[in-house]
Amino acid sequence: MAERSEETIHYTMSRIRGKNTGIEMALRRELTKRGIRYRCNSKYIYGHPDLSWKGLKVVVFCDSEFWHGKNFETARKSLKRHEEYWVKKIERNRARDAEVNAKLKEKGYTVLRYWGERIVKDLPAVADEVVATLKEKGYPGL
């Protein structure tokens, strides 16, 4: 594989977003199709969950494998550049995820976290889990 230029890397990294990602949009479309309404990236809930139902105290996070460190001990071996930076960043992301989970659970929230690959491969089952949780919490009409 050819080495990428600094400009190419910079351009690629500048296009990465934290909101309205492909996995988040896929889950949102599926829930909308099922008649489920939600709030996106609520600034009123700690951690700004991707999807939320504040009154029911249910939140959903759609996590990408790289940024949130799935199998990070294995994945870190494949880092080719700026290893120290990426290790520090991803370990901080993992710690922040744990902190967010703990604080939300402490406040009585049900926290659902899904890896992007699971959303892509098994979207109906993920949506079924979200709907079941909402039904359990008293979502109207379910």
N, C-alpha and C positions, 0 to 999 in steps of 0.2 A: 504494500500500500504506500502510495506516495505521501510524503510529508506535506501537511497543509500549511499555507502561509499564515502569518500572524493576522493579516487582513481577513482571510477566510474564516479563521477561528473567531475573530472579533465579531464579524457579521453574523455568524451562526449563533454565537452566544447572545447577541443583542436581540435575537428573535424569540428567545425563550421567555414565556410569560407565566405568571403565577395564577392568572384568572382566565376562565373560558378556555381551558386546555381541551384537547380532543377527547380525552377520557371523561372529563367533567361534562362536556357537551353531549357525549353519547348517553351518559346516565340521565342527564336532564331531559333529553328527547324521549327516552324510554319511559320515564316517570310521567312526563307530560302526556304521552300517548295513553297512559293508563288513568289519566284524569287527576293526577297528583299535582298540587300546587306547592311551591316552596319559595324560600328566600335564598338568594345567592350571595355568598361572600359577606354576610352580615357583619357590619362593624360594631354591632351592639352585643355580639357574642364573642367571648374570649377565643382567640385563635383564628377568627374570621373563617369559619368552616365553609367549604364549597357549597353545601346545601344545608338548610336549617329549617326547623319548625320550633320556634322559640316557645310557643305556648305548650307544646307537647314535650319540650326539652329533649329533642332529638337532633343530632348533627351528623353530617356525613363529610368525610374527607376522601378525596380521590388522589392517591399518592403515586407519583412516578417512581419507578424502581431506582433510578440513578440518584435523583435529588434527595430521596428519603432513605437511601441506604439499604435496600433489600439485598440480602446476602453480601453485605459490604465487605466482610473479611475476605471473601473470594474475589469480589469485584475490584477491590483496591489494588490487587496485583496487576490488573490490566491498565492502570493509570500510567500514561507515558510521559506527561508533562506536568509540572507544577504539583507534584504529588503531595507535598506538605500542605499547600493551599487547599486542595480538594479534600484531603483527609480531615483537616480541621473543619472545613465548611460542612461536610456531610455528617460528621460526628455531631456538630452543633445542631444541624437540622434534626437528627435523630433524638437528641436530648430535648429540643424544643417540642417535638411531637409528643414525647413522654410527659413533659410538663403540661402541655395543653390538655392531653387526655386526663391527667390527674386532676387539674383544676376544674375541668368541666364535670367530671364524675363527682367531685366534691360538691359541686353545685346541683347535683341531681340529674345531669344530662346523660342520655344514652349516646355513646360515641361509636359510630360505625366508620371504620377505615378500610378502604379497599385499594389494593395494588392495581395499577393501570393494566397490567397484563390480564388480571382476572376480569376486569371490566370489559376488556376487549374480547376475551375468549368466552366469557360466560355472562354476558349482559343480562339476559332474562333472569338468571338465578340471583344476581346481585340486586336487581330491581325487586324481585320477589322478597328478598330479605328486608329491604328497606320498607316495602309495603307492609310486610308482616309486623315489623317493629312499629310502624305508624298505626296500624290497626290495633295492636296491643295497647298503645298509648291513647287510643280514642280518637283517631283521625276521623272527621265526619264523613259519613257515606261509605265507609269501608266495613 
